[in-house]
Amino acid sequence: MRLFYAVFLPEEVKRALVEAQERVARYKGWREVAPHHLHVTLLFLGERSEEDLEDLLALGHRLGRLHPPFTA
């Protein structure tokens, strides 16, 4: 499975991105992203086995506690 660490976006940011997508939807090759899939990828981990998932989740939680929350 393809895994990554990401930050979810505040609702007002998602709304703005959805509006922006609507404006560029007519361009060839544009692929719309559903609002619930919008995020900022911090680190792409690539293909990983399911056995790696538990350790990677634990690592992500530990790293997340080391940094203050993002604010808008």
VONU-249655 format. One record per residue: residue in three letters; x, y, z of N, C-alpha, C in turn. Coordinates in pm, whole numbers, plus 50000, padded with zeros to 5 digits. Example, Ala and Ser with C-alpha at 12.3 -4.5 7.8 and 13.67 -1.06 7.14 Angstrom:
! VONU-249655
Ala513194943150780512304955050780513204967050780 Ser512854977550708513674989450714512905000350787 
! end
This chain:
! VONU-249655
Met500834988250000500005000050000500885012450000 Arg500385023049937501125035849932500785043750057 Leu501815047850129501615054950255502305068450254 Phe501775077450336502375090650351501905096650483 Tyr502705106150533502285114250647501715127150591 Ala500595131550646499925143450592499285151650702 Val498985164050668498245173150755496895175550689 Phe495845173750765494515176750714494285191750719 Leu493495196650627493275211050613492025215650686 Pro492045228050736490835233650796489725234750691 Glu488495234350737487345234650645487355246950555 Glu487745258650608487715270650524488755269750411 Val489865263150436490875261250332490355251450227 Lys489725240750273489145231150179488095237750090 Arg487255246250149486225253150070486865261849962 Ala487925268949998488615277449901489235269049790 Leu489795257749824490395249049722489335242949631 Val488195239549686487095234249604486645244849504 Glu486525257249550486145268149459487195270049350 Ala488465269249387489535270549288489475259149187 Gln489195247149233489075235749142487955237949041 Glu486865243749086485745246248995486155255848884 Arg487025265348915487465274948813488425268848712 Val489185258748751490165252848659489695239548601 Ala488485235348635487975222248593487935220648441 Arg487825231548369487715230548223489045227548155 Tyr490155228848227491455226548166491695211648142 Lys492235208648027492515194847990493505188748090 Gly493215176848133494105169848224493865172548371 Trp492975182048401492705184948541491915173548603 Arg492335169048718491625158548790491175164248923 Glu489885165148940489325170749063489595161449181 Val489855167449295490085159949419488905162449511 Ala488315151849561487175153149653487625160449780 Pro486775168949835487165176749953487715168350069 His487165156450090487645148350202489025142250176 His489545143650053490885138750021491925149950019 Leu491515162350037492455173450033493325173450159 His494625174550139495585174450249496905180050199 Val497835181950291499205185550255500085173750294 Thr500755167950196501635156650224502945161850283 Leu503295156650399504555160350464505695151150423 Leu505375138450408506405128650370505735116950301 Phe506155114250178505645102750104506535090850136 Leu505945080150184506695068250224506755057650115 Gly505945059150013505945049649903505215036849937 Glu505525026549862504895013449884505455007050011 Arg504565003350099504944996750225504044984750247 Ser504554975250320503744963450351502804966650467 Glu501764958850479500814960850588501494958650723 Glu502534950550725503264948150850503944960850901 Asp504284970150810504934982750849503954992750912 Leu502674990850888501685001050923501685004551071 Glu501674994651158501614997451302502815005651349 Asp504015001851305505215009251344505205023451289 Leu504755025151165504715038451104503675047351171 Leu502545041551211501545049251285502115053851419 Ala502775044951490503365048451619504415059351602 Leu505245058151500506265068251473505615081751442 Gly504585081751361503875094151328503305100751452 His502725092951541502175098451666503285104351753 Arg504415097351763505535102551843506065115551784 Leu506245115851653506755128051588505765139551602 Gly504485136551592503465146951604503465153551740 Arg503795145951843503835151651978505055160552000 Leu506065159451914507275167651928507095181851874 His506055184151796505875197051730504545203251771 Pro504525216351786503255222951819502275221851703 Pro500995222751731499995222151624500145233851527 Phe499765231451402499715242251303498515250951335 Thr498645263651307497495272551322497295280151192 Ala496045283551167495725290751043495805305651065 
! end
